[in-house]
Amino acid sequence: MIARLYVKPGDAVIIGDPAWFQMFGRFALQGARLVGMPYTPDGPDLDALETLVGTWRPKMLIINSVLHNPTGTSLTGSQAYRILQLAQQYDFIVVEDDVYGDLCPTNFPATRLASLDQLKRVIFLGSFSKTLAANRAWAMSRRLWTWRRRSPIRRCWSA
């Protein structure tokens, strides 16, 4: 849905590398130019991200802010702030994929991009699929919600 609404053929989309493999295919089907953002043991390589956004001028960045799949890293406050600074400077949307957020321990320091940004540049994605996947019926289906200020997402529900 996000790819269909926001990405046009030829648009650059930065995705964490490594990342969930189906994410790459979905955006490639929309004609996006996929650009991998490397990870360090501490999370996304923000120096590499700055180089990538300067070079590719992406339409969006897709990132797990909490419990990144497959590295398990989570953004610190300073990392999240830097990502939002780059989004503002280079004018791209951040898609915060928080499908693992409910698996995070309650005392774990987890910074959400959407809370810092107040949904100005961030599209927040959440899901019940991971927390309820132990139930086979839920594991066979996907439940997703999105939050975005002044968003065209409503158009998609009736389409």
DSSP file (Angstrom, degrees, kcal/mol; ACC not computed):
  #  RESIDUE AA STRUCTURE BP1 BP2  ACC     N-H-->O    O-->H-N    N-H-->O    O-->H-N    TCO  KAPPA ALPHA  PHI   PSI    X-CA   Y-CA   Z-CA
    1    1 A M     >        0   0    0      0, 0.0     4,-1.9     0, 0.0     5,-0.2   0.000 360.0 360.0 360.0 -46.8    0.0    0.0    0.0
    2    2 A I  H  >  +     0   0    0      1,-0.2     4,-2.4     2,-0.2     5,-0.4   0.927 360.0  49.6 -62.7 -44.7    2.8    2.5    0.9
    3    3 A A  H  > S+     0   0    0      1,-0.2     4,-2.0     2,-0.2    -1,-0.2   0.918 110.6  50.7 -59.7 -43.5    4.7    1.7   -2.2
    4    4 A R  H  4 S+     0   0    0      1,-0.2    -1,-0.2     2,-0.2    -2,-0.2   0.859 116.6  39.9 -64.2 -36.5    1.6    2.1   -4.4
    5    5 A L  H  < S+     0   0    0     -4,-1.9    -1,-0.2     1,-0.1    -2,-0.2   0.811 129.4  22.2 -83.8 -31.5    0.8    5.5   -2.9
    6    6 A Y  H  < S+     0   0    0     -4,-2.4     2,-0.5    -5,-0.2    -3,-0.2   0.665 103.8  76.0-115.3 -19.9    4.2    7.1   -2.6
    7    7 A V     <  -     0   0    0     -4,-2.0    -1,-0.1    -5,-0.4    25,-0.1  -0.852  51.1-171.8-109.4 128.8    6.7    5.5   -5.0
    8    8 A K    >   -     0   0    0     -2,-0.5     3,-2.5     1,-0.1    51,-0.1  -0.778  46.0 -76.7-106.9 155.8    6.8    6.1   -8.7
    9    9 A P  T 3  S+     0   0    0      0, 0.0    23,-0.2     0, 0.0    22,-0.2  -0.266 121.4  23.1 -52.4 132.9    8.9    4.1  -11.1
   10   10 A G  T 3  S+     0   0    0     21,-3.2    22,-0.1     1,-0.3     2,-0.1   0.183  88.2 133.6  94.0 -16.7   12.5    5.3  -10.9
   11   11 A D    <   -     0   0    0     -3,-2.5    22,-3.1     1,-0.1     2,-0.4  -0.417  56.9-123.5 -65.7 140.6   12.2    6.7   -7.3
   12   12 A A  E     -a   33   0A   0     45,-0.4    47,-3.3    44,-0.3    48,-1.0  -0.709  26.9-171.8 -85.1 136.5   15.0    5.7   -5.0
   13   13 A V  E     -ab  34  60A   0     20,-2.4    22,-2.6    -2,-0.4     2,-0.5  -0.996  13.2-146.0-129.3 124.9   14.0    3.9   -1.8
   14   14 A I  E     +ab  35  61A   0     46,-2.6    48,-2.7    -2,-0.4     2,-0.4  -0.806  21.5 178.8 -94.5 128.9   16.5    3.2    0.9
   15   15 A I  E     -ab  36  62A   0     20,-2.5    22,-2.4    -2,-0.5    48,-0.1  -0.981  36.4 -97.7-129.8 139.4   16.0   -0.1    2.8
   16   16 A G  E     -a   37   0A   0     46,-1.0    23,-0.0    -2,-0.4    20,-0.0  -0.229  42.7-119.7 -53.0 141.2   18.1   -1.5    5.6
   17   17 A D  E    S+a   38   0A   0     20,-3.1    22,-0.7     1,-0.1     2,-0.2  -0.890 103.4  37.1-132.3 102.2   20.6   -4.1    4.4
   18   18 A P  S    S+     0   0    0      0, 0.0     2,-0.3     0, 0.0    53,-0.2   0.284  94.2 142.3 -84.1 161.7   20.1   -6.8    5.7
   19   19 A A        -     0   0    0     -2,-0.2     2,-0.3    51,-0.1    -2,-0.0  -0.944  61.7 -59.6-155.9 173.0   16.3   -6.6    5.8
   20   20 A W    >>  -     0   0    0     49,-0.3     3,-1.8    -2,-0.3     4,-0.7  -0.489  52.3-136.4 -62.0 120.0   13.2   -8.8    5.4
   21   21 A F  H >> S+     0   0    0     -2,-0.3     4,-1.2     1,-0.3     3,-0.6   0.768  97.3  61.1 -58.7 -32.3   13.6  -10.0    1.8
   22   22 A Q  H 3> S+     0   0    0      1,-0.2     4,-2.1     2,-0.2    -1,-0.3   0.763  92.8  67.4 -69.9 -21.8   10.0   -9.5    0.7
   23   23 A M  H <> S+     0   0    0     -3,-1.8     4,-1.6     1,-0.2    -1,-0.2   0.913  98.8  51.4 -60.9 -41.7   10.3   -5.8    1.3
   24   24 A F  H <X S+     0   0    0     -4,-0.7     4,-2.2    -3,-0.6    -1,-0.2   0.931 109.8  48.9 -61.0 -46.5   12.8   -5.5   -1.5
   25   25 A G  H  X S+     0   0    0     -4,-1.2     4,-2.1     1,-0.2    -1,-0.2   0.882 107.1  54.6 -63.2 -40.4   10.4   -7.3   -4.0
   26   26 A R  H  X S+     0   0    0     -4,-2.1     4,-0.6     1,-0.2    -1,-0.2   0.901 113.7  40.4 -64.0 -40.7    7.4   -5.3   -3.1
   27   27 A F  H ><>S+     0   0    0     -4,-1.6     5,-2.0     1,-0.2     3,-0.6   0.846 111.1  57.2 -77.5 -32.8    9.1   -2.0   -3.9
   28   28 A A  H ><5S+     0   0    0     -4,-2.2     3,-1.8     1,-0.2    -2,-0.2   0.879  99.9  59.7 -63.2 -36.5   10.9   -3.3   -6.9
   29   29 A L  H 3<5S+     0   0    0     -4,-2.1    -1,-0.2     1,-0.3    -2,-0.2   0.782 101.1  55.2 -62.1 -26.1    7.5   -4.3   -8.4
   30   30 A Q  T <<5S-     0   0    0     -3,-0.6    -1,-0.3    -4,-0.6    -2,-0.2   0.478 124.7-106.2 -82.7  -3.0    6.6   -0.6   -8.2
   31   31 A G  T < 5 +     0   0    0     -3,-1.8   -21,-3.2     1,-0.2    -3,-0.2   0.635  65.8 157.8  88.2  15.0    9.7    0.2  -10.2
   32   32 A A      < -     0   0    0     -5,-2.0     2,-0.8   -23,-0.2    -1,-0.2  -0.387  46.4-125.6 -71.9 149.2   11.7    1.7   -7.3
   33   33 A R  E     -a   12   0A   0    -22,-3.1   -20,-2.4    -2,-0.1     2,-0.4  -0.881  32.7-145.1 -90.0 111.6   15.5    1.8   -7.4
   34   34 A L  E     -a   13   0A   0     -2,-0.8     2,-0.5   -22,-0.2   -20,-0.2  -0.655  16.8-171.2 -87.8 132.1   16.4    0.0   -4.2
   35   35 A V  E     -a   14   0A   0    -22,-2.6   -20,-2.5    -2,-0.4     2,-0.4  -0.987  17.3-135.2-125.3 123.7   19.4    1.2   -2.2
   36   36 A G  E     -a   15   0A   0     -2,-0.5   -20,-0.2   -22,-0.2   -22,-0.1  -0.634   8.6-152.9 -83.4 131.8   20.7   -0.9    0.7
   37   37 A M  E     -a   16   0A   0    -22,-2.4   -20,-3.1    -2,-0.4     9,-0.1  -0.914  23.0-130.7-100.9 117.9   21.7    0.9    3.9
   38   38 A P  E     -a   17   0A   0      0, 0.0     7,-2.6     0, 0.0     2,-0.3  -0.251  15.4-141.2 -70.0 156.7   24.3   -1.0    5.8
   39   39 A Y  E     -F   44   0B   0    -22,-0.7     0, 0.0     5,-0.3     0, 0.0  -0.879   7.5-158.3-115.2 148.5   24.1   -1.8    9.5
   40   40 A T  E >   -F   43   0B   0      3,-3.7     3,-1.7    -2,-0.3     5,-0.0  -0.607  46.1 -91.2-108.0 175.5   26.8   -1.9   12.2
   41   41 A P  T 3  S+     0   0    0      0, 0.0    -2,-0.0     0, 0.0    -1,-0.0   0.711 129.7  51.3 -61.0 -17.2   26.6   -3.8   15.4
   42   42 A D  T 3  S-     0   0    0      1,-0.3    32,-0.1    31,-0.1    -3,-0.0   0.355 124.0 -88.6-100.8   4.3   25.1   -0.6   16.9
   43   43 A G  E <  S+F   40   0B   0     -3,-1.7    -3,-3.7    30,-0.1    -1,-0.3  -0.864  82.7   6.0 124.4-160.2   22.4   -0.1   14.3
   44   44 A P  E    S-F   39   0B   0      0, 0.0     2,-1.2     0, 0.0    -5,-0.3  -0.286  71.2-116.5 -62.6 142.6   22.2    1.7   10.9
   45   45 A D     >  -     0   0    0     -7,-2.6     4,-2.3     1,-0.2     5,-0.1  -0.690  32.2-172.2 -79.9  99.7   25.4    3.1    9.6
   46   46 A L  H  > S+     0   0    0     -2,-1.2     4,-2.2     1,-0.2    -1,-0.2   0.775  80.6  56.1 -72.8 -26.9   24.4    6.8    9.7
   47   47 A D  H  > S+     0   0    0      2,-0.2     4,-1.8     1,-0.2    -1,-0.2   0.921 110.9  45.5 -66.6 -42.6   27.5    8.0    7.9
   48   48 A A  H  > S+     0   0    0      2,-0.2     4,-2.7     1,-0.2    -2,-0.2   0.899 110.7  54.4 -64.9 -39.5   26.7    5.6    5.1
   49   49 A L  H  X S+     0   0    0     -4,-2.3     4,-2.9     1,-0.2     5,-0.3   0.919 106.3  51.2 -60.2 -43.6   23.1    6.8    5.2
   50   50 A E  H  X S+     0   0    0     -4,-2.2     4,-1.8     1,-0.2    -1,-0.2   0.908 111.8  47.2 -61.9 -40.3   24.1   10.4    4.8
   51   51 A T  H  X S+     0   0    0     -4,-1.8     4,-1.9     2,-0.2    -2,-0.2   0.920 112.6  50.2 -64.1 -43.8   26.2    9.5    1.7
   52   52 A L  H  X S+     0   0    0     -4,-2.7     4,-3.3     1,-0.2     5,-0.4   0.920 111.2  46.4 -63.2 -45.2   23.4    7.4    0.3
   53   53 A V  H  X S+     0   0    0     -4,-2.9     4,-1.6     1,-0.2    -1,-0.2   0.858 112.5  51.3 -69.4 -31.8   20.8   10.2    0.6
   54   54 A G  H  < S+     0   0    0     -4,-1.8    -1,-0.2    -5,-0.3    -2,-0.2   0.860 118.9  37.3 -68.2 -34.7   23.2   12.8   -0.8
   55   55 A T  H  < S+     0   0    0     -4,-1.9    -2,-0.2    -5,-0.2    -3,-0.2   0.912 128.7  28.8 -81.5 -46.7   23.9   10.5   -3.8
   56   56 A W  H  < S-     0   0    0     -4,-3.3   -44,-0.3    -5,-0.2    -3,-0.2   0.660  82.2-146.2 -95.5 -18.6   20.4    9.0   -4.5
   57   57 A R     <  -     0   0    0     -4,-1.6   -45,-0.4    -5,-0.4    -4,-0.1   0.969  32.3-148.7  47.5  65.4   18.0   11.7   -3.2
   58   58 A P        -     0   0    0      0, 0.0   -45,-0.2     0, 0.0     3,-0.1  -0.162  24.5-142.2 -69.4 156.4   15.5    9.0   -2.1
   59   59 A K  S    S-     0   0    0    -47,-3.3    34,-2.4     1,-0.3     2,-0.3   0.806  84.2  -4.5 -77.8 -35.7   11.8    9.3   -2.0
   60   60 A M  E     -bc  13  93A   0    -48,-1.0   -46,-2.6    32,-0.2     2,-0.4  -0.991  53.5-139.7-156.5 161.9   11.7    7.3    1.3
   61   61 A L  E     -bc  14  94A   0     32,-2.4    34,-3.5    -2,-0.3     2,-0.5  -0.987  17.7-156.3-120.4 133.5   13.7    5.3    3.9
   62   62 A I  E     +bc  15  95A   0    -48,-2.7   -46,-1.0    -2,-0.4     2,-0.3  -0.959  25.6 162.2-113.5 127.0   12.2    2.2    5.4
   63   63 A I  E     - c   0  96A   0     32,-2.6    34,-2.7    -2,-0.5     2,-0.7  -0.999  42.7-133.4-147.8 143.4   13.5    1.2    8.8
   64   64 A N        -     0   0    0     -2,-0.3     4,-0.2    32,-0.2    34,-0.2  -0.891  22.9-173.4 -88.3 114.6   12.7   -0.9   11.8
   65   65 A S  S    S+     0   0    0     -2,-0.7    10,-3.2    32,-0.3     2,-0.4   0.802  71.7  41.4 -80.2 -28.3   13.4    1.5   14.7
   66   66 A V  S    S-     0   0    0     31,-0.3    34,-0.3     8,-0.2     8,-0.2  -0.981 129.4  -7.9-124.9 127.5   12.9   -1.2   17.4
   67   67 A L  S    S-     0   0    0     -2,-0.4     7,-0.2     5,-0.3    -1,-0.2   0.956  82.1-143.8  54.7  59.2   14.3   -4.7   17.1
   68   68 A H     >  -     0   0    0      5,-3.3     4,-3.8    -4,-0.2     5,-0.2  -0.216  25.6 -95.9 -52.5 135.4   15.5   -4.5   13.5
   69   69 A N  T  4 S+     0   0    0      1,-0.3   -49,-0.3     2,-0.2    -1,-0.1  -0.885 102.0   1.6 -96.6 118.8   15.0   -7.7   11.6
   70   70 A P  T  4 S+     0   0    0      0, 0.0    -1,-0.3     0, 0.0   -51,-0.1  -0.961 131.7  50.5-107.5   3.9   17.4   -9.6   11.4
   71   71 A T  T  4 S-     0   0    0    -53,-0.2    -2,-0.2     1,-0.1     3,-0.1   0.780  84.4-138.9 -78.2 -25.0   20.1   -7.7   13.5
   72   72 A G     <  +     0   0    0     -4,-3.8    -5,-0.3     1,-0.3    -3,-0.1   0.508  52.9 141.2  80.3   3.7   17.9   -7.1   16.6
   73   73 A T        -     0   0    0     -5,-0.2    -5,-3.3    -6,-0.1     2,-0.3  -0.408  36.4-155.3 -78.2 156.8   19.3   -3.5   17.0
   74   74 A S        -     0   0    0     -7,-0.2    -8,-0.2    -8,-0.2     2,-0.1  -0.963  24.7-101.5-129.6 148.9   17.1   -0.6   18.1
   75   75 A L        -     0   0    0    -10,-3.2    36,-1.1    -2,-0.3     2,-0.2  -0.414  28.6-140.6 -69.7 140.6   17.6    3.1   17.5
   76   76 A T     >  -     0   0    0     -2,-0.1     4,-2.5    34,-0.1     5,-0.2  -0.493  32.0-103.0 -84.8 168.6   19.0    5.3   20.2
   77   77 A G  H  > S+     0   0    0      1,-0.2     4,-2.4     2,-0.2     5,-0.2   0.903 123.1  49.7 -59.6 -41.7   17.6    8.8   20.6
   78   78 A S  H  > S+     0   0    0      2,-0.2     4,-2.1     1,-0.2    -1,-0.2   0.875 110.5  49.8 -68.7 -36.2   20.6   10.3   18.9
   79   79 A Q  H  > S+     0   0    0      2,-0.2     4,-2.3     1,-0.2    -2,-0.2   0.935 112.1  48.0 -64.9 -45.1   20.4    7.9   15.9
   80   80 A A  H  X S+     0   0    0     -4,-2.5     4,-2.2     1,-0.2    -2,-0.2   0.917 111.1  50.7 -61.6 -43.8   16.6    8.7   15.5
   81   81 A Y  H  X S+     0   0    0     -4,-2.4     4,-2.2     1,-0.2    -1,-0.2   0.907 109.9  50.2 -61.3 -42.4   17.2   12.4   15.7
   82   82 A R  H  X S+     0   0    0     -4,-2.1     4,-2.3     2,-0.2    -1,-0.2   0.901 108.6  52.1 -64.9 -40.9   20.0   12.2   13.0
   83   83 A I  H  X S+     0   0    0     -4,-2.3     4,-2.3     1,-0.2    -1,-0.2   0.919 110.7  48.1 -60.0 -43.6   17.7   10.2   10.7
   84   84 A L  H  X S+     0   0    0     -4,-2.2     4,-2.1     2,-0.2    -1,-0.2   0.862 108.7  54.0 -67.4 -35.1   15.0   12.8   11.1
   85   85 A Q  H  X S+     0   0    0     -4,-2.2     4,-2.8     2,-0.2    -1,-0.2   0.932 110.4  46.9 -61.5 -44.8   17.5   15.6   10.4
   86   86 A L  H  X S+     0   0    0     -4,-2.3     4,-2.8     1,-0.2    -2,-0.2   0.894 109.5  53.9 -64.8 -39.2   18.5   13.9    7.2
   87   87 A A  H  X>S+     0   0    0     -4,-2.3     5,-1.5     2,-0.2     4,-0.8   0.903 113.0  43.6 -61.3 -40.9   14.9   13.4    6.2
   88   88 A Q  H  <5S+     0   0    0     -4,-2.1     3,-0.4     3,-0.2    -2,-0.2   0.941 115.8  47.1 -68.2 -47.9   14.3   17.1    6.6
   89   89 A Q  H  <5S+     0   0    0     -4,-2.8    -2,-0.2     1,-0.2    -1,-0.2   0.881 124.0  31.5 -63.2 -40.3   17.5   18.2    4.9
   90   90 A Y  H  <5S-     0   0    0     -4,-2.8    -1,-0.2    -5,-0.2    -2,-0.2   0.346 106.0-123.6-105.0   5.1   17.0   15.8    1.9
   91   91 A D  T  <5 +     0   0    0     -4,-0.8     2,-0.3    -3,-0.4    -3,-0.2   0.938  57.1 141.0  56.6  59.9   13.2   15.9    1.8
   92   92 A F      < -     0   0    0     -5,-1.5     2,-0.3    -6,-0.1   -32,-0.2  -0.923  49.7-115.7-127.9 159.4   12.3   12.2    2.1
   93   93 A I  E     -c   60   0A   0    -34,-2.4   -32,-2.4    -2,-0.3     2,-0.5  -0.653  21.9-143.7 -88.1 144.3    9.6   10.2    3.9
   94   94 A V  E     -cd  61 122A   0     27,-2.7    29,-2.8    -2,-0.3     2,-0.7  -0.957   5.2-157.7-110.1 124.9   10.5    7.8    6.6
   95   95 A V  E     -cd  62 123A   0    -34,-3.5   -32,-2.6    -2,-0.5     2,-0.9  -0.905   9.8-157.3-100.9 111.5    8.5    4.6    6.9
   96   96 A E  E     -cd  63 124A   0     27,-2.7    29,-3.0    -2,-0.7     2,-1.0  -0.799   1.8-160.5 -94.6 106.2    8.9    3.3   10.5
   97   97 A D  E     + d   0 125A   0    -34,-2.7   -31,-0.3    -2,-0.9     3,-0.3  -0.766  18.3 169.4 -90.4 102.7    8.1   -0.4   10.4
   98   98 A D    >   +     0   0    0     27,-2.8     3,-1.2    -2,-1.0    29,-0.4  -0.164  28.4 129.3-109.1  37.3    7.4   -1.2   14.1
   99   99 A V  T 3  S+     0   0    0      1,-0.3    31,-0.3    27,-0.2    32,-0.2   0.720  79.0  44.7 -67.5 -19.2    6.0   -4.7   13.7
  100  100 A Y  T >  S+     0   0    0    -34,-0.3     3,-1.8    -3,-0.3     4,-0.4   0.443  83.4 100.3-100.6  -1.3    8.4   -6.0   16.4
  101  101 A G  G X  S+     0   0    0     -3,-1.2     3,-1.4     1,-0.3    -1,-0.1   0.826  76.6  56.7 -56.1 -37.3    7.8   -3.1   18.9
  102  102 A D  G 3  S+     0   0    0     -4,-0.4    -1,-0.3     1,-0.3    -2,-0.1   0.658  99.6  61.3 -71.1 -13.9    5.4   -5.1   21.1
  103  103 A L  G <  S+     0   0    0     -3,-1.8    -1,-0.3     2,-0.1    -2,-0.2   0.536  81.9 104.8 -85.7  -7.2    8.0   -7.8   21.6
  104  104 A C  S <  S-     0   0    0     -3,-1.4     6,-0.0    -4,-0.4   -38,-0.0  -0.565  82.8-108.1 -76.4 132.4   10.3   -5.2   23.2
  105  105 A P    >   -     0   0    0      0, 0.0     3,-1.8     0, 0.0    -1,-0.1  -0.271  27.1-118.8 -58.1 147.7   10.6   -5.5   27.0
  106  106 A T  T 3  S+     0   0    0      1,-0.3    -2,-0.1    -4,-0.1    -3,-0.0   0.782 113.2  49.0 -63.3 -27.9    8.8   -2.7   28.8
  107  107 A N  T 3  S+     0   0    0      2,-0.1    -1,-0.3     0, 0.0    -3,-0.0   0.347  86.1 112.3 -93.0   7.5   12.0   -1.4   30.5
  108  108 A F  S <  S-     0   0    0     -3,-1.8     2,-1.0     1,-0.1    -4,-0.0  -0.664  74.8-121.5 -82.4 128.6   13.9   -1.4   27.2
  109  109 A P        +     0   0    0      0, 0.0     2,-0.5     0, 0.0    -2,-0.1  -0.580  43.7 169.3 -73.3 105.5   14.9    2.1   25.9
  110  110 A A        -     0   0    0     -2,-1.0     2,-0.5   -44,-0.1   -34,-0.1  -0.973  21.3-154.9-123.8 124.0   13.2    2.2   22.5
  111  111 A T        -     0   0    0    -36,-1.1     2,-0.5    -2,-0.5   -36,-0.3  -0.853   6.4-153.5-100.5 125.6   13.0    5.4   20.5
  112  112 A R     >  -     0   0    0     -2,-0.5     4,-1.4     1,-0.1     3,-0.3  -0.852   9.4-149.0 -97.8 129.7   10.2    5.7   18.0
  113  113 A L  H  > S+     0   0    0     -2,-0.5     4,-2.5     1,-0.2     5,-0.2   0.893  97.5  58.8 -59.7 -41.0   10.8    8.1   15.1
  114  114 A A  H  >>S+     0   0    0      1,-0.2     4,-1.7     2,-0.2     5,-0.9   0.855 103.3  51.6 -61.2 -35.6    7.1    8.9   14.9
  115  115 A S  H  45S+     0   0    0     -3,-0.3    -1,-0.2     2,-0.2    -2,-0.2   0.874 113.7  43.5 -71.5 -35.2    7.0   10.2   18.4
  116  116 A L  H  <5S+     0   0    0     -4,-1.4    -2,-0.2     1,-0.2    -1,-0.2   0.870 120.7  41.0 -72.6 -36.5   10.0   12.5   17.8
  117  117 A D  H ><5S-     0   0    0     -4,-2.5     3,-0.9    -5,-0.2    -2,-0.2   0.637  96.3-135.5 -87.3 -17.8    8.7   13.7   14.4
  118  118 A Q  T 3<5 -     0   0    0     -4,-1.7    -3,-0.2    -5,-0.2    -4,-0.1   0.820  65.8 -67.5  59.1  32.2    5.0   14.0   15.4
  119  119 A L  T 3 <S+     0   0    0     -5,-0.9    30,-1.3    -6,-0.2    -1,-0.2   0.750 103.9 125.7  63.6  28.9    4.1   12.2   12.1
  120  120 A K  S <  S+     0   0    0     -3,-0.9    -2,-0.1    -6,-0.1    -1,-0.1   0.912  94.2   1.4 -79.2 -44.7    5.3   15.1    9.9
  121  121 A R  S    S+     0   0    0     -4,-0.1   -27,-2.7    -7,-0.1     2,-0.5   0.411 117.7  90.0-118.4  -4.8    7.7   13.0    7.8
  122  122 A V  E     -d   94   0A   0    -29,-0.2     2,-0.6    -8,-0.1    27,-0.4  -0.820  53.5-161.1-106.0 132.2    7.1    9.6    9.3
  123  123 A I  E     -d   95   0A   0    -29,-2.8   -27,-2.7    -2,-0.5     2,-0.5  -0.961  22.6-149.3-102.2 120.4    4.6    7.0    8.3
  124  124 A F  E     -dE  96 147A   0     23,-2.5    23,-1.7    -2,-0.6     2,-0.5  -0.813  12.0-167.9 -98.8 125.5    4.3    4.6   11.3
  125  125 A L  E     +dE  97 146A   0    -29,-3.0   -27,-2.8    -2,-0.5     2,-0.3  -0.948  10.9 170.3-113.7 130.7    3.4    1.0   10.7
  126  126 A G  E     - E   0 145A   0     19,-2.3    19,-2.3    -2,-0.5     2,-0.3  -0.884   7.2-171.7-131.5 166.2    2.4   -1.4   13.4
  127  127 A S  E     - E   0 144A   0    -29,-0.4     4,-0.3    -2,-0.3   -25,-0.2  -0.996  32.6-149.2-157.5 151.5    1.0   -4.9   13.5
  128  128 A F  S  > S+     0   0    0     15,-1.0     4,-2.2    -2,-0.3     5,-0.2   0.515  81.1  94.3 -90.4 -10.3   -0.5   -7.6   15.7
  129  129 A S  T  4 S+     0   0    0     14,-0.8     4,-0.3     1,-0.2    -1,-0.1   0.830  85.6  42.0 -58.2 -39.4    1.0  -10.3   13.4
  130  130 A K  T >4 S+     0   0    0    -31,-0.3     3,-0.5     2,-0.2    -1,-0.2   0.895 116.7  45.6 -78.0 -39.5    4.2  -10.9   15.4
  131  131 A T  T 34 S+     0   0    0     -4,-0.3     3,-0.3     1,-0.2    -2,-0.2   0.791 122.0  37.1 -75.9 -26.0    2.7  -10.8   18.9
  132  132 A L  T >< S+     0   0    0     -4,-2.2     3,-1.6     1,-0.2     6,-0.3   0.284  83.5 106.1-105.8   9.9   -0.2  -13.1   18.0
  133  133 A A  T <   +     0   0    0     -3,-0.5     6,-0.2     1,-0.3    -1,-0.2   0.667  63.3  75.5 -67.4 -15.5    1.6  -15.4   15.6
  134  134 A A  T 3  S+     0   0    0     -3,-0.3     2,-0.6    -4,-0.2    -1,-0.3   0.815  83.5  76.1 -64.8 -27.3    1.6  -18.2   18.2
  135  135 A N  S <> S-     0   0    0     -3,-1.6     4,-2.4     1,-0.2     3,-0.4  -0.761  83.5-143.3 -84.1 121.5   -2.1  -18.7   17.4
  136  136 A R  H  > S+     0   0    0     -2,-0.6     4,-1.4     1,-0.2    -1,-0.2   0.851  97.1  55.3 -58.5 -38.2   -2.2  -20.5   14.0
  137  137 A A  H  4 S+     0   0    0      1,-0.2     4,-0.3     2,-0.2    -1,-0.2   0.908 112.4  43.2 -62.6 -40.5   -5.2  -18.6   12.8
  138  138 A W  H >4 S+     0   0    0     -3,-0.4     3,-1.5    -6,-0.3    -1,-0.2   0.862 107.9  59.8 -72.0 -34.8   -3.5  -15.2   13.4
  139  139 A A  H 3< S+     0   0    0     -4,-2.4    -1,-0.2    -7,-0.3    -2,-0.2   0.797 101.6  55.3 -64.2 -26.3   -0.2  -16.5   11.9
  140  140 A M  T 3< S+     0   0    0     -4,-1.4     2,-0.3    -5,-0.2    -1,-0.3   0.560 110.8  49.1 -83.2  -8.3   -2.0  -17.2    8.6
  141  141 A S  S <  S-     0   0    0     -3,-1.5     2,-0.4    -4,-0.3     0, 0.0  -0.823  73.3-133.7-127.3 167.3   -3.2  -13.6    8.4
  142  142 A R        -     0   0    0     -2,-0.3     2,-0.4     2,-0.0    -3,-0.1  -0.976  12.3-169.3-123.5 135.2   -1.7  -10.1    8.6
  143  143 A R        +     0   0    0     -2,-0.4   -15,-1.0    -5,-0.1   -14,-0.8  -0.995  16.9 172.9-123.8 127.5   -3.2   -7.2   10.6
  144  144 A L  E     -E  127   0A   0     -2,-0.4     2,-0.3   -17,-0.2   -17,-0.2  -0.964  15.6-169.1-136.5 146.2   -1.6   -3.8   10.0
  145  145 A W  E     -E  126   0A   0    -19,-2.3   -19,-2.3    -2,-0.3     2,-0.3  -0.971   8.1-160.7-131.2 154.9   -2.3   -0.2   11.0
  146  146 A T  E     -E  125   0A   0     -2,-0.3     2,-0.4   -21,-0.2   -21,-0.2  -0.952   4.5-163.1-131.5 151.4   -0.7    3.0    9.8
  147  147 A W  E     +E  124   0A   0    -23,-1.7   -23,-2.5    -2,-0.3     2,-0.3  -0.999  22.2 149.1-133.7 131.9   -0.4    6.5   11.2
  148  148 A R    >   -     0   0    0     -2,-0.4     3,-0.6   -25,-0.2     2,-0.2  -0.908  42.0-120.5-160.4 133.6    0.4    9.6    9.1
  149  149 A R  T 3  S-     0   0    0    -30,-1.3    -2,-0.0   -27,-0.4   -30,-0.0  -0.548  95.5  -1.6 -73.8 139.5   -0.5   13.2    9.4
  150  150 A R  T 3  S+     0   0    0     -2,-0.2    -1,-0.2     1,-0.2   -30,-0.0   0.917  97.7 171.8  46.1  57.7   -2.4   14.6    6.3
  151  151 A S    X   -     0   0    0     -3,-0.6     3,-0.6     1,-0.1    -1,-0.2  -0.715  47.8-146.5-105.5 146.0   -2.0   11.4    4.5
  152  152 A P  T >> S+     0   0    0      0, 0.0     3,-1.4     0, 0.0     4,-0.6   0.359  76.9 104.4 -82.1   6.6   -3.5   10.1    1.3
  153  153 A I  H >>  +     0   0    0      1,-0.3     3,-1.4     2,-0.2     4,-0.8   0.848  66.1  67.5 -59.4 -34.2   -3.6    6.6    2.8
  154  154 A R  H X> S+     0   0    0     -3,-0.6     4,-0.8     1,-0.3     3,-0.6   0.836  90.9  64.2 -54.5 -32.8   -7.4    6.9    3.3
  155  155 A R  H X> S+     0   0    0     -3,-1.4     4,-0.7     1,-0.2     3,-0.6   0.862  96.3  57.8 -57.4 -35.9   -7.7    6.8   -0.5
  156  156 A C  H << S+     0   0    0     -3,-1.4     3,-0.4    -4,-0.6    -1,-0.2   0.819  94.5  63.5 -69.6 -30.9   -6.3    3.3   -0.5
  157  157 A W  H << S+     0   0    0     -4,-0.8    -1,-0.2    -3,-0.6    -2,-0.2   0.834 109.6  39.4 -65.5 -30.9   -9.0    1.8    1.8
  158  158 A S  H <<        0   0    0     -4,-0.8    -1,-0.2    -3,-0.6    -2,-0.2   0.577 360.0 360.0 -93.1  -8.9  -11.7    2.5   -0.7
  159  159 A A     <        0   0    0     -4,-0.7    -1,-0.2    -3,-0.4    -2,-0.2   0.477 360.0 360.0 -78.4 360.0   -9.6    1.5   -3.8
